[in-house]
Each structure stands twice: as C-alpha cells, then as structure tokens.
Amino acid sequence: EDPASERLLRATRRQRVQMFCESMQEIEQLRSDQMEKLKKSLHVRQLPKSISLSDPAVLPLLSPRVRAVVEAFPLQAEEIVKKHGLHSDEFNKMMEEAKSSPVFRWKVEKYMRQHQSAKKTK
C-alpha cells in the first residue's frame, strides 16, 4: 500500500468523525432548545420521563404547534447532518457504530472532550 494514500484515508476517517461529532452536538443543542421552549410554554419545570413526544400514540394528543415542532425535528436534524458534510444514512451508520463499537465510541468521546476544552479556552 502507498503510505501517502493510507495517511489520506486516515485523515478522511478523522474528518468524518469530526463531522459526525459536530452534527451530534448541534442536533442535541436543537433538541435541548426545543424542549426548553416547550417546558416554558407549558409552564412546567420537567416533562414526564415516561412520555416520548415522538411516540406515534402520543402525537395526536399534542397541540398542533407542538406536534409541528416534533414532526419537523427529523427534517431539521437531517439538514444539520447535511450542513456538516454527511449523508443521513452515513450519520445513522456512525450512530450505530458509536453504540456498538467501544473503539469508535472512544474516538467520538475524545473529540467531544477536545472540542469542549477548545470552546472553554476561547
């Protein structure tokens, strides 16, 4: 194998992990912001942990505005993933890998820690 192409391949994999992590962070921030807005609009401190707003059985019970936000979330998440240079199927595959592979999960956690440290020093 060509050492230069091997280095390029490793760099590309590293970039993909970074894109994945940045997507995850932004999606989590979106989810968190939307949940905070929902709690404020409902005048509650916490939502029941036993209820999943994305549960198809719960959706009809939600107000039209809340339902619209819940239904729009996957599309917004997909846009975030695209913005960071990944396809949704690639992101989903990496998400599964983060759950099943300790090595990949370690890489993701390492990037997240480094990213958090860099944010704090800015």
The first five atom37 places (N, CA, C, CB, O) and aatype in JSON, in Angstrom:
{
  "aatype": [6, 3, 14, 0, 15, 6, 1, 10, 10, 1, 0, 16, 1, 1, 5, 1, 19, 5, 12, 13, 4, 6, 15, 12, 5, 6, 9, 6, 5, 10, 1, 15, 3, 5, 12, 6, 11, 10, 11, 11, 15, 10, 8, 19, 1, 5, 10, 14, 11, 15, 9, 15, 10, 15, 3, 14, 0, 19, 10, 14, 10, 10, 15, 14, 1, 19, 1, 0, 19, 19, 6, 0, 13, 14, 10, 5, 0, 6, 6, 9, 19, 11, 11, 8, 7, 10, 8, 15, 3, 6, 13, 2, 11, 12, 12, 6, 6, 0, 11, 15, 15, 14, 19, 13, 1, 17, 11, 19, 6, 11, 18, 12, 1, 5, 8, 5, 15, 0, 11, 11, 16, 11],
  "atom_mask": [
    [1, 1, 1, 1, 1],
    [1, 1, 1, 1, 1],
    [1, 1, 1, 1, 1],
    [1, 1, 1, 1, 1],
    [1, 1, 1, 1, 1],
    [1, 1, 1, 1, 1],
    [1, 1, 1, 1, 1],
    [1, 1, 1, 1, 1],
    [1, 1, 1, 1, 1],
    [1, 1, 1, 1, 1],
    [1, 1, 1, 1, 1],
    [1, 1, 1, 1, 1],
    [1, 1, 1, 1, 1],
    [1, 1, 1, 1, 1],
    [1, 1, 1, 1, 1],
    [1, 1, 1, 1, 1],
    [1, 1, 1, 1, 1],
    [1, 1, 1, 1, 1],
    [1, 1, 1, 1, 1],
    [1, 1, 1, 1, 1],
    [1, 1, 1, 1, 1],
    [1, 1, 1, 1, 1],
    [1, 1, 1, 1, 1],
    [1, 1, 1, 1, 1],
    [1, 1, 1, 1, 1],
    [1, 1, 1, 1, 1],
    [1, 1, 1, 1, 1],
    [1, 1, 1, 1, 1],
    [1, 1, 1, 1, 1],
    [1, 1, 1, 1, 1],
    [1, 1, 1, 1, 1],
    [1, 1, 1, 1, 1],
    [1, 1, 1, 1, 1],
    [1, 1, 1, 1, 1],
    [1, 1, 1, 1, 1],
    [1, 1, 1, 1, 1],
    [1, 1, 1, 1, 1],
    [1, 1, 1, 1, 1],
    [1, 1, 1, 1, 1],
    [1, 1, 1, 1, 1],
    [1, 1, 1, 1, 1],
    [1, 1, 1, 1, 1],
    [1, 1, 1, 1, 1],
    [1, 1, 1, 1, 1],
    [1, 1, 1, 1, 1],
    [1, 1, 1, 1, 1],
    [1, 1, 1, 1, 1],
    [1, 1, 1, 1, 1],
    [1, 1, 1, 1, 1],
    [1, 1, 1, 1, 1],
    [1, 1, 1, 1, 1],
    [1, 1, 1, 1, 1],
    [1, 1, 1, 1, 1],
    [1, 1, 1, 1, 1],
    [1, 1, 1, 1, 1],
    [1, 1, 1, 1, 1],
    [1, 1, 1, 1, 1],
    [1, 1, 1, 1, 1],
    [1, 1, 1, 1, 1],
    [1, 1, 1, 1, 1],
    [1, 1, 1, 1, 1],
    [1, 1, 1, 1, 1],
    [1, 1, 1, 1, 1],
    [1, 1, 1, 1, 1],
    [1, 1, 1, 1, 1],
    [1, 1, 1, 1, 1],
    [1, 1, 1, 1, 1],
    [1, 1, 1, 1, 1],
    [1, 1, 1, 1, 1],
    [1, 1, 1, 1, 1],
    [1, 1, 1, 1, 1],
    [1, 1, 1, 1, 1],
    [1, 1, 1, 1, 1],
    [1, 1, 1, 1, 1],
    [1, 1, 1, 1, 1],
    [1, 1, 1, 1, 1],
    [1, 1, 1, 1, 1],
    [1, 1, 1, 1, 1],
    [1, 1, 1, 1, 1],
    [1, 1, 1, 1, 1],
    [1, 1, 1, 1, 1],
    [1, 1, 1, 1, 1],
    [1, 1, 1, 1, 1],
    [1, 1, 1, 1, 1],
    [1, 1, 1, 0, 1],
    [1, 1, 1, 1, 1],
    [1, 1, 1, 1, 1],
    [1, 1, 1, 1, 1],
    [1, 1, 1, 1, 1],
    [1, 1, 1, 1, 1],
    [1, 1, 1, 1, 1],
    [1, 1, 1, 1, 1],
    [1, 1, 1, 1, 1],
    [1, 1, 1, 1, 1],
    [1, 1, 1, 1, 1],
    [1, 1, 1, 1, 1],
    [1, 1, 1, 1, 1],
    [1, 1, 1, 1, 1],
    [1, 1, 1, 1, 1],
    [1, 1, 1, 1, 1],
    [1, 1, 1, 1, 1],
    [1, 1, 1, 1, 1],
    [1, 1, 1, 1, 1],
    [1, 1, 1, 1, 1],
    [1, 1, 1, 1, 1],
    [1, 1, 1, 1, 1],
    [1, 1, 1, 1, 1],
    [1, 1, 1, 1, 1],
    [1, 1, 1, 1, 1],
    [1, 1, 1, 1, 1],
    [1, 1, 1, 1, 1],
    [1, 1, 1, 1, 1],
    [1, 1, 1, 1, 1],
    [1, 1, 1, 1, 1],
    [1, 1, 1, 1, 1],
    [1, 1, 1, 1, 1],
    [1, 1, 1, 1, 1],
    [1, 1, 1, 1, 1],
    [1, 1, 1, 1, 1],
    [1, 1, 1, 1, 1],
    [1, 1, 1, 1, 1],
    [1, 1, 1, 1, 1]
  ],
  "atom_positions": [
    [[0.83, -1.2, 0.0], [0.0, 0.0, 0.0], [0.87, 1.25, 0.0], [-0.94, 0.01, 1.22], [1.98, 1.27, 0.53]],
    [[0.33, 2.28, -0.6], [1.0, 3.57, -0.67], [0.84, 4.3, 0.66], [0.44, 4.42, -1.85], [-0.29, 4.53, 1.09]],
    [[1.95, 4.66, 1.33], [1.84, 5.35, 2.63], [1.09, 6.68, 2.55], [3.23, 5.6, 3.19], [0.38, 7.04, 3.48]],
    [[1.23, 7.39, 1.44], [0.54, 8.68, 1.29], [-0.97, 8.47, 1.22], [1.03, 9.42, 0.03], [-1.73, 9.22, 1.84]],
    [[-1.41, 7.47, 0.48], [-2.86, 7.22, 0.38], [-3.41, 6.7, 1.7], [-3.16, 6.21, -0.75], [-4.55, 6.98, 2.06]],
    [[-2.6, 5.95, 2.43], [-3.01, 5.47, 3.76], [-3.21, 6.64, 4.72], [-1.96, 4.48, 4.33], [-4.18, 6.66, 5.48]],
    [[-2.29, 7.61, 4.69], [-2.42, 8.81, 5.54], [-3.67, 9.6, 5.16], [-1.16, 9.71, 5.4], [-4.39, 10.08, 6.04]],
    [[-3.91, 9.73, 3.86], [-5.09, 10.46, 3.39], [-6.37, 9.76, 3.85], [-5.08, 10.57, 1.85], [-7.31, 10.43, 4.28]],
    [[-6.4, 8.45, 3.77], [-7.56, 7.69, 4.21], [-7.81, 7.88, 5.71], [-7.38, 6.2, 3.89], [-8.95, 8.06, 6.13]],
    [[-6.74, 7.84, 6.51], [-6.88, 8.06, 7.96], [-7.38, 9.48, 8.23], [-5.54, 7.82, 8.68], [-8.22, 9.68, 9.11]],
    [[-6.86, 10.47, 7.49], [-7.29, 11.86, 7.68], [-8.77, 12.0, 7.33], [-6.44, 12.82, 6.81], [-9.51, 12.7, 8.02]],
    [[-9.2, 11.33, 6.26], [-10.6, 11.39, 5.86], [-11.49, 10.77, 6.94], [-10.82, 10.68, 4.51], [-12.53, 11.32, 7.27]],
    [[-11.07, 9.63, 7.48], [-11.85, 9.0, 8.57], [-11.95, 9.93, 9.77], [-11.2, 7.66, 8.99], [-13.01, 10.07, 10.38]],
    [[-10.83, 10.58, 10.1], [-10.81, 11.5, 11.24], [-11.76, 12.68, 10.98], [-9.37, 12.03, 11.5], [-12.49, 13.1, 11.88]],
    [[-11.76, 13.19, 9.75], [-12.67, 14.29, 9.41], [-14.12, 13.83, 9.53], [-12.39, 14.8, 7.98], [-14.97, 14.59, 9.99]],
    [[-14.4, 12.61, 9.11], [-15.77, 12.07, 9.2], [-16.21, 12.0, 10.66], [-15.85, 10.68, 8.54], [-17.36, 12.33, 10.98]],
    [[-15.32, 11.58, 11.54], [-15.65, 11.53, 12.97], [-15.94, 12.94, 13.46], [-14.49, 10.88, 13.79], [-16.89, 13.14, 14.22]],
    [[-15.14, 13.91, 13.04], [-15.37, 15.29, 13.45], [-16.71, 15.8, 12.94], [-14.23, 16.2, 12.95], [-17.46, 16.44, 13.67]],
    [[-17.02, 15.5, 11.68], [-18.31, 15.92, 11.1], [-19.47, 15.29, 11.86], [-18.38, 15.54, 9.6], [-20.48, 15.94, 12.13]],
    [[-19.31, 14.02, 12.21], [-20.32, 13.3, 12.97], [-20.52, 13.95, 14.34], [-19.93, 11.81, 13.13], [-21.65, 14.19, 14.76]],
    [[-19.42, 14.23, 15.02], [-19.49, 14.83, 16.36], [-20.12, 16.21, 16.32], [-18.1, 14.91, 16.99], [-20.95, 16.55, 17.16]],
    [[-19.73, 17.01, 15.35], [-20.3, 18.35, 15.22], [-21.79, 18.28, 14.93], [-19.58, 19.15, 14.12], [-22.57, 19.07, 15.46]],
    [[-22.19, 17.34, 14.09], [-23.61, 17.13, 13.8], [-24.36, 16.73, 15.07], [-23.8, 16.05, 12.71], [-25.41, 17.29, 15.38]],
    [[-23.8, 15.77, 15.8], [-24.43, 15.3, 17.04], [-24.61, 16.44, 18.03], [-23.6, 14.19, 17.68], [-25.67, 16.59, 18.64]],
    [[-23.56, 17.25, 18.2], [-23.63, 18.35, 19.15], [-24.72, 19.35, 18.75], [-22.27, 19.07, 19.25], [-25.48, 19.82, 19.6]],
    [[-24.79, 19.68, 17.47], [-25.78, 20.65, 17.03], [-27.2, 20.09, 17.12], [-25.49, 21.08, 15.6], [-28.13, 20.81, 17.48]],
    [[-27.37, 18.82, 16.8], [-28.69, 18.19, 16.92], [-29.12, 18.15, 18.38], [-28.67, 16.76, 16.33], [-30.28, 18.42, 18.7]],
    [[-28.2, 17.81, 19.26], [-28.52, 17.77, 20.69], [-28.88, 19.17, 21.2], [-27.33, 17.21, 21.5], [-29.79, 19.31, 22.01]],
    [[-28.18, 20.18, 20.72], [-28.5, 21.56, 21.11], [-29.89, 21.95, 20.63], [-27.44, 22.54, 20.55], [-30.65, 22.59, 21.36]],
    [[-30.23, 21.58, 19.4], [-31.56, 21.84, 18.86], [-32.62, 21.16, 19.71], [-31.67, 21.36, 17.39], [-33.62, 21.78, 20.09]],
    [[-32.41, 19.88, 20.03], [-33.36, 19.13, 20.85], [-33.53, 19.78, 22.21], [-32.91, 17.68, 21.02], [-34.65, 19.94, 22.7]],
    [[-32.42, 20.15, 22.82], [-32.44, 20.78, 24.14], [-33.18, 22.12, 24.11], [-31.01, 20.97, 24.66], [-34.0, 22.41, 24.98]],
    [[-32.88, 22.94, 23.11], [-33.55, 24.24, 22.97], [-35.06, 24.07, 22.78], [-32.97, 25.02, 21.78], [-35.85, 24.78, 23.39]],
    [[-35.44, 23.11, 21.94], [-36.87, 22.89, 21.7], [-37.57, 22.38, 22.95], [-37.06, 21.9, 20.55], [-38.71, 22.77, 23.23]],
    [[-36.91, 21.51, 23.71], [-37.52, 21.01, 24.95], [-37.67, 22.14, 25.97], [-36.67, 19.87, 25.55], [-38.68, 22.21, 26.67]],
    [[-36.68, 23.02, 26.06], [-36.77, 24.16, 26.98], [-37.93, 25.07, 26.59], [-35.45, 24.96, 26.98], [-38.69, 25.51, 27.46]],
    [[-38.08, 25.35, 25.31], [-39.19, 26.19, 24.84], [-40.53, 25.54, 25.16], [-39.08, 26.45, 23.33], [-41.48, 26.21, 25.58]],
    [[-40.6, 24.24, 24.98], [-41.83, 23.51, 25.27], [-42.16, 23.59, 26.76], [-41.71, 22.04, 24.83], [-43.31, 23.84, 27.12]],
    [[-41.17, 23.38, 27.62], [-41.41, 23.46, 29.07], [-41.87, 24.85, 29.46], [-40.13, 23.08, 29.84], [-42.77, 24.99, 30.3]],
    [[-41.27, 25.88, 28.87], [-41.69, 27.25, 29.18], [-43.12, 27.49, 28.73], [-40.76, 28.27, 28.51], [-43.91, 28.09, 29.46]],
    [[-43.46, 27.02, 27.53], [-44.82, 27.25, 27.03], [-45.86, 26.5, 27.85], [-44.91, 26.84, 25.56], [-47.0, 26.94, 27.95]],
    [[-45.47, 25.37, 28.42], [-46.38, 24.59, 29.26], [-46.32, 25.0, 30.73], [-46.07, 23.11, 29.13], [-47.11, 24.52, 31.56]],
    [[-45.38, 25.88, 31.05], [-45.17, 26.34, 32.43], [-44.88, 25.18, 33.38], [-46.41, 27.11, 32.91], [-45.46, 25.08, 34.46]],
    [[-43.97, 24.31, 32.94], [-43.54, 23.19, 33.79], [-42.02, 23.17, 33.87], [-44.08, 21.83, 33.23], [-41.33, 23.65, 32.97]],
    [[-41.52, 22.61, 34.97], [-40.06, 22.5, 35.12], [-39.51, 21.3, 34.38], [-39.69, 22.41, 36.6], [-38.41, 21.34, 33.83]],
    [[-40.29, 20.22, 34.38], [-39.85, 18.99, 33.72], [-41.01, 18.32, 33.02], [-39.21, 18.02, 34.72], [-42.16, 18.41, 33.46]],
    [[-40.69, 17.66, 31.93], [-41.7, 16.85, 31.24], [-41.6, 15.43, 31.8], [-41.49, 16.87, 29.68], [-40.52, 15.0, 32.21]],
    [[-42.7, 14.7, 31.82], [-42.65, 13.33, 32.33], [-41.66, 12.48, 31.52], [-44.05, 12.69, 32.28], [-41.69, 12.48, 30.29]],
    [[-40.8, 11.78, 32.22], [-39.78, 10.95, 31.55], [-40.4, 9.74, 30.86], [-38.73, 10.48, 32.57], [-39.81, 9.18, 29.93]],
    [[-41.57, 9.34, 31.3], [-42.21, 8.15, 30.74], [-42.89, 8.41, 29.4], [-43.23, 7.61, 31.72], [-43.32, 7.48, 28.72]],
    [[-42.98, 9.68, 29.0], [-43.66, 10.03, 27.75], [-42.64, 10.47, 26.71], [-44.71, 11.14, 27.99], [-41.83, 11.36, 26.96]],
    [[-42.71, 9.84, 25.56], [-41.87, 10.23, 24.43], [-42.72, 11.03, 23.46], [-41.22, 8.98, 23.73], [-43.72, 10.53, 22.93]],
    [[-42.34, 12.27, 23.22], [-43.13, 13.12, 22.33], [-43.14, 12.6, 20.9], [-42.59, 14.53, 22.35], [-44.07, 12.91, 20.14]],
    [[-42.15, 11.83, 20.52], [-42.12, 11.3, 19.16], [-42.89, 9.99, 19.01], [-40.68, 11.1, 18.73], [-42.96, 9.43, 17.92]],
    [[-43.45, 9.5, 20.1], [-44.25, 8.27, 20.07], [-45.51, 8.52, 19.22], [-44.64, 7.81, 21.53], [-46.26, 9.45, 19.51]],
    [[-45.73, 7.71, 18.19], [-46.91, 7.91, 17.33], [-48.23, 7.89, 18.1], [-46.95, 6.84, 16.27], [-49.2, 8.51, 17.67]],
    [[-48.29, 7.2, 19.23], [-49.52, 7.16, 20.03], [-49.73, 8.48, 20.78], [-49.47, 6.0, 21.03], [-50.86, 8.83, 21.11]],
    [[-48.65, 9.21, 21.04], [-48.73, 10.47, 21.78], [-48.98, 11.65, 20.84], [-47.44, 10.7, 22.59], [-49.64, 12.62, 21.22]],
    [[-48.46, 11.58, 19.62], [-48.56, 12.7, 18.68], [-49.97, 13.28, 18.54], [-48.08, 12.26, 17.33], [-50.12, 14.5, 18.57]],
    [[-51.01, 12.46, 18.38], [-52.36, 13.03, 18.23], [-52.84, 13.82, 19.45], [-53.35, 11.93, 17.94], [-53.73, 14.66, 19.34]],
    [[-52.25, 13.56, 20.6], [-52.66, 14.25, 21.83], [-52.02, 15.62, 21.97], [-52.31, 13.4, 23.03], [-52.46, 16.44, 22.78]],
    [[-50.98, 15.88, 21.19], [-50.25, 17.14, 21.31], [-50.99, 18.26, 20.59], [-48.83, 17.0, 20.74], [-51.76, 18.03, 19.66]],
    [[-50.74, 19.48, 21.05], [-51.33, 20.63, 20.36], [-50.74, 20.71, 18.96], [-51.07, 21.97, 21.16], [-49.63, 20.2, 18.73]],
    [[-51.44, 21.32, 18.02], [-50.92, 21.4, 16.65], [-49.53, 22.04, 16.56], [-51.89, 22.18, 15.79], [-48.7, 21.59, 15.77]],
    [[-49.28, 23.07, 17.36], [-47.97, 23.73, 17.32], [-46.87, 22.8, 17.81], [-47.99, 25.01, 18.17], [-45.81, 22.69, 17.19]],
    [[-47.12, 22.12, 18.92], [-46.12, 21.2, 19.48], [-45.91, 20.03, 18.51], [-46.56, 20.68, 20.89], [-44.78, 19.61, 18.28]],
    [[-46.99, 19.51, 17.96], [-46.9, 18.4, 17.0], [-46.06, 18.82, 15.79], [-48.31, 17.96, 16.55], [-45.25, 18.03, 15.29]],
    [[-46.25, 20.04, 15.32], [-45.48, 20.53, 14.16], [-43.99, 20.57, 14.48], [-45.97, 21.94, 13.74], [-43.16, 20.2, 13.64]],
    [[-43.65, 21.01, 15.69], [-42.23, 21.06, 16.09], [-41.66, 19.64, 16.17], [-42.08, 21.78, 17.46], [-40.56, 19.39, 15.68]],
    [[-42.41, 18.73, 16.77], [-41.95, 17.34, 16.92], [-41.78, 16.69, 15.54], [-42.96, 16.52, 17.78], [-40.8, 15.99, 15.3]],
    [[-42.74, 16.92, 14.65], [-42.66, 16.31, 13.32], [-41.56, 16.93, 12.47], [-44.0, 16.46, 12.61], [-41.01, 16.26, 11.59]],
    [[-41.22, 18.19, 12.73], [-40.17, 18.87, 11.95], [-38.77, 18.49, 12.41], [-40.35, 20.38, 12.04], [-37.81, 18.65, 11.66]],
    [[-38.64, 17.98, 13.63], [-37.32, 17.7, 14.18], [-36.45, 16.79, 13.3], [-37.47, 17.08, 15.54], [-35.29, 17.12, 13.06]],
    [[-36.97, 15.65, 12.82], [-36.11, 14.79, 11.98], [-35.6, 15.51, 10.73], [-36.89, 13.54, 11.56], [-34.46, 15.3, 10.31]],
    [[-36.44, 16.35, 10.13], [-36.01, 17.1, 8.95], [-34.94, 18.12, 9.31], [-37.21, 17.8, 8.29], [-33.98, 18.31, 8.56]],
    [[-35.11, 18.77, 10.45], [-34.1, 19.73, 10.91], [-32.79, 19.01, 11.21], [-34.6, 20.49, 12.16], [-31.72, 19.51, 10.88]],
    [[-32.88, 17.85, 11.83], [-31.67, 17.08, 12.15], [-30.97, 16.66, 10.86], [-32.03, 15.83, 12.99], [-29.74, 16.7, 10.78]],
    [[-31.74, 16.27, 9.86], [-31.15, 15.87, 8.58], [-30.43, 17.06, 7.92], [-32.23, 15.31, 7.64], [-29.37, 16.89, 7.33]],
    [[-31.01, 18.24, 8.03], [-30.36, 19.44, 7.48], [-29.04, 19.72, 8.2], [-31.3, 20.66, 7.6], [-28.06, 20.11, 7.56]],
    [[-29.03, 19.54, 9.49], [-27.79, 19.74, 10.27], [-26.72, 18.75, 9.8], [-28.05, 19.56, 11.8], [-25.57, 19.13, 9.6]],
    [[-27.1, 17.51, 9.63], [-26.16, 16.48, 9.18], [-25.6, 16.85, 7.82], [-26.86, 15.08, 9.12], [-24.39, 16.76, 7.59]],
    [[-26.46, 17.29, 6.9], [-26.01, 17.7, 5.57], [-25.08, 18.91, 5.65], [-27.22, 18.03, 4.67], [-24.08, 18.98, 4.94]],
    [[-25.42, 19.85, 6.52], [-24.61, 21.05, 6.68], [-23.18, 20.7, 7.09], [-25.24, 21.99, 7.72], [-22.23, 21.39, 6.71]],
    [[-23.04, 19.64, 7.85], [-21.72, 19.23, 8.32], [-21.04, 18.25, 7.36], [-21.84, 18.59, 9.7], [-19.98, 17.7, 7.67]],
    [[-21.64, 18.03, 6.19], [-20.98, 17.27, 5.14], [-21.22, 15.77, 5.13], [0.0, 0.0, 0.0], [-20.49, 15.03, 4.46]],
    [[-22.21, 15.31, 5.86], [-22.52, 13.87, 5.88], [-23.89, 13.63, 5.25], [-22.49, 13.32, 7.34], [-24.7, 14.55, 5.12]],
    [[-24.13, 12.39, 4.86], [-25.46, 11.97, 4.42], [-26.14, 11.33, 5.62], [-25.38, 10.97, 3.2], [-25.47, 10.81, 6.52]],
    [[-27.46, 11.37, 5.65], [-28.17, 10.85, 6.82], [-27.91, 9.36, 7.04], [-29.67, 11.09, 6.68], [-27.8, 8.92, 8.18]],
    [[-27.8, 8.58, 5.96], [-27.53, 7.14, 6.15], [-26.14, 6.92, 6.74], [-27.66, 6.39, 4.81], [-25.94, 6.02, 7.55]],
    [[-25.17, 7.75, 6.34], [-23.82, 7.66, 6.9], [-23.84, 8.06, 8.38], [-22.84, 8.56, 6.11], [-23.19, 7.42, 9.21]],
    [[-24.58, 9.13, 8.7], [-24.7, 9.57, 10.09], [-25.33, 8.46, 10.94], [-25.55, 10.87, 10.18], [-24.84, 8.15, 12.02]],
    [[-26.41, 7.86, 10.44], [-27.09, 6.8, 11.18], [-26.18, 5.59, 11.39], [-28.37, 6.37, 10.44], [-26.2, 4.97, 12.45]],
    [[-25.39, 5.26, 10.37], [-24.44, 4.15, 10.49], [-23.4, 4.47, 11.57], [-23.75, 3.88, 9.12], [-23.04, 3.6, 12.37]],
    [[-22.93, 5.7, 11.58], [-21.94, 6.11, 12.59], [-22.57, 6.11, 13.98], [-21.36, 7.5, 12.26], [-21.9, 5.78, 14.96]],
    [[-23.83, 6.47, 14.07], [-24.54, 6.45, 15.35], [-24.62, 5.02, 15.88], [-25.97, 7.06, 15.2], [-24.39, 4.78, 17.06]],
    [[-24.93, 4.08, 15.0], [-24.96, 2.67, 15.39], [-23.57, 2.19, 15.81], [-25.49, 1.8, 14.24], [-23.42, 1.44, 16.77]],
    [[-22.55, 2.64, 15.07], [-21.18, 2.26, 15.39], [-20.78, 2.81, 16.76], [-20.21, 2.75, 14.31], [-20.07, 2.15, 17.52]],
    [[-21.23, 4.03, 17.06], [-20.92, 4.63, 18.37], [-21.55, 3.82, 19.5], [-21.41, 6.09, 18.42], [-21.0, 3.75, 20.6]],
    [[-22.69, 3.22, 19.23], [-23.36, 2.4, 20.24], [-22.7, 1.03, 20.4], [-24.83, 2.22, 19.89], [-22.62, 0.49, 21.5]],
    [[-22.22, 0.47, 19.28], [-21.74, -0.92, 19.31], [-20.23, -1.08, 19.39], [-22.23, -1.62, 18.11], [-19.75, -2.14, 19.82]],
    [[-19.47, -0.07, 18.99], [-18.01, -0.22, 18.96], [-17.35, 0.64, 20.04], [-17.47, 0.17, 17.58], [-17.39, 1.87, 19.97]],
    [[-16.74, 0.0, 21.03], [-16.05, 0.77, 22.07], [-14.93, 1.66, 21.52], [-15.47, -0.17, 23.11], [-14.69, 2.75, 22.04]],
    [[-14.25, 1.2, 20.48], [-13.15, 1.98, 19.91], [-13.7, 3.24, 19.24], [-12.34, 1.14, 18.88], [-13.18, 4.34, 19.45]],
    [[-14.75, 3.07, 18.45], [-15.34, 4.24, 17.78], [-15.93, 5.19, 18.81], [-16.42, 3.8, 16.77], [-15.78, 6.41, 18.69]],
    [[-16.6, 4.65, 19.83], [-17.18, 5.48, 20.89], [-16.08, 6.27, 21.6], [-17.95, 4.6, 21.92], [-16.28, 7.44, 21.93]],
    [[-14.93, 5.64, 21.82], [-13.79, 6.33, 22.45], [-13.34, 7.49, 21.57], [-12.63, 5.34, 22.69], [-13.06, 8.57, 22.08]],
    [[-13.25, 7.27, 20.24], [-12.85, 8.34, 19.32], [-13.82, 9.51, 19.38], [-12.75, 7.81, 17.88], [-13.41, 10.67, 19.4]],
    [[-15.1, 9.2, 19.41], [-16.13, 10.24, 19.48], [-16.01, 11.0, 20.8], [-17.55, 9.62, 19.34], [-16.02, 12.23, 20.8]],
    [[-15.9, 10.29, 21.9], [-15.78, 10.94, 23.21], [-14.52, 11.79, 23.29], [-15.78, 9.89, 24.33], [-14.53, 12.87, 23.87]],
    [[-13.43, 11.28, 22.72], [-12.16, 12.03, 22.71], [-12.33, 13.35, 21.95], [-11.03, 11.19, 22.08], [-11.89, 14.4, 22.42]],
    [[-12.96, 13.29, 20.78], [-13.18, 14.51, 20.0], [-14.07, 15.48, 20.77], [-13.81, 14.18, 18.63], [-13.81, 16.68, 20.8]],
    [[-15.11, 14.96, 21.39], [-16.05, 15.81, 22.15], [-15.32, 16.51, 23.3], [-17.23, 14.97, 22.7], [-15.52, 17.7, 23.53]],
    [[-14.47, 15.78, 24.01], [-13.71, 16.39, 25.11], [-12.79, 17.48, 24.58], [-12.89, 15.32, 25.87], [-12.72, 18.57, 25.16]],
    [[-12.08, 17.2, 23.49], [-11.18, 18.19, 22.91], [-11.95, 19.41, 22.45], [-10.4, 17.58, 21.73], [-11.5, 20.54, 22.63]],
    [[-13.1, 19.18, 21.85], [-13.93, 20.28, 21.35], [-14.44, 21.14, 22.51], [-15.12, 19.73, 20.54], [-14.45, 22.37, 22.42]],
    [[-14.85, 20.49, 23.59], [-15.32, 21.22, 24.78], [-14.19, 22.04, 25.39], [-15.89, 20.25, 25.83], [-14.39, 23.19, 25.78]],
    [[-12.99, 21.45, 25.46], [-11.83, 22.17, 26.01], [-11.49, 23.38, 25.16], [-10.61, 21.23, 26.1], [-11.2, 24.45, 25.69]],
    [[-11.54, 23.22, 23.85], [-11.24, 24.33, 22.94], [-12.28, 25.43, 23.08], [-11.19, 23.83, 21.48], [-11.94, 26.61, 23.0]],
    [[-13.55, 25.06, 23.29], [-14.62, 26.05, 23.47], [-14.39, 26.88, 24.73], [-15.99, 25.36, 23.53], [-14.61, 28.09, 24.74]],
    [[-13.96, 26.21, 25.8], [-13.77, 26.89, 27.08], [-12.61, 27.87, 27.04], [-13.53, 25.88, 28.18], [-12.63, 28.89, 27.73]],
    [[-11.59, 27.58, 26.22], [-10.42, 28.47, 26.17], [-10.64, 29.66, 25.24], [-9.2, 27.69, 25.71], [-9.84, 30.59, 25.24]],
    [[-11.71, 29.64, 24.47], [-12.0, 30.77, 23.56], [-12.61, 31.93, 24.29], [-12.92, 30.34, 22.43], [-12.91, 32.95, 23.68]]
  ]
}
